[in-house]
Amino acid sequence: MPTQTEHYGLAADVVTDDFVQPDHQNRVAETLDRIVGNVVKQLLSAGVYSGWLIQEDKSVAAGAGLVQGCWCGTATSQEITGLQNDAVNYVFAVANSQSAPDGAVDFSAQLTAEAPSGSVYLGSLELDAEGDVLVVDNATDADRGCFALKTDTVSGSGEVEAVPGGAQVSFVVDHTEVASFLVPGAIEFEVEGDDFEVELRKTYQKAQFEVMATNQSSYPRDLSYSWQRWGIIE
């Protein structure tokens, strides 16, 4: 007999000839749309993940991205609709009726920079009176901030020998060869003993941070430290 899933009570373990009430199918569709749809639309940023560059032939290169809560992808170049001659055309990726089931997407142009609801801005294309391309601008302010939410943890240790009493020492911890963070996160920094007061600076940098340590004792001390850092990697 069918069972129910742990979290949402959906029908599972269905086999041939089992009777499944229409309500079960409706619950699957409604649950998926409400939970997954809201998570994707409300918590994830729409934008280009890869490709989708405007080209000289008035098309958009292959790529992928998140548009109006749908993961869309194109394997080849696709034409831009709605282009007008003798004007600057602003180009957007726009979801259509096949975006959710198939990942299809439209690329359309308009004469205003105000984005249509749920669309992703790609840049602009300026055409002359004959329709020839004058300027292609894959804008730096375009919606190209969609990235994989891959996390990582890096760690290390080190020592600064014979820091004079009352003196301050500054150094940089660089973890470029291990990991570079697109979104740097928390840092846990530990020092052996109680002689040093530590302040972390420039923690916004993706592959390093600065340490400022003060020897609060009156005698030279070795600064032995260890650290760990979390974040979303590039």
C-alpha positions, 0 to 999 in steps of 0.5 A: 500500500502507498505510504506517506512522505515524512515532511509533507504527507505525499503519497509514496511507494505507489505500485502498479494497480494501486489506487491513488486519489486525485487529492494526492496528485493535487497535493504533490503539485500544490506542495511543489509549487508553493514550497519550491516556487517560493524558496527559489523566487524569494530566497535566490537571486535571479540572474545569469549563471553562465553565458547569455552574452549579447553578440554582434549578429543580434543574438544571445549566446548560449548560457543558463540562468534563473529567470522568474523562478525557473532554471533556463538554459540555451544550448545555441545562440538565440535571436533577440525579438523586438529590436528597433532600428536607429535606437538603443535597445535594452535586452532582457531574458524573459520567461515563457510558458515553457520555462518551468517544464523545459527551461526555455527562455525568450530574449526580447528588446525594448527602448526603456531600461525599466525591466519587465516583471520577473525578467533578467537584464543582459545589456543593450544593443545600439542599431543604426537606421539600417539595422546595423549594429553600432554598439554591443554593451554586455553591461557591468550592471546587468543581472549576472549575479547568479552563482552556485551556493557551494560552501567550503571551510579552510584553516591554517596556523602560524607563528610570529616569533619574539614580539616585543613586550607592549608591541603591536604586529600586523600580518596577512593570512592568505589562503588564495591557494586553498580557496577563494570566497565569493561570499566570505563568511565567519572567521574563527581565530585562536591564539595560544596563551593570554598575552595577546589581544587580536583584531581582525581587519579587512575580513571582506577580502575573498582570499585573505584577511589581516591580523593586528595583534598586541603583546600585552605583557612586558616581555617578548612573546611568540604569537602562535595562532590557528584559524578557520574560515567559512564561506561560499566559494567561487 
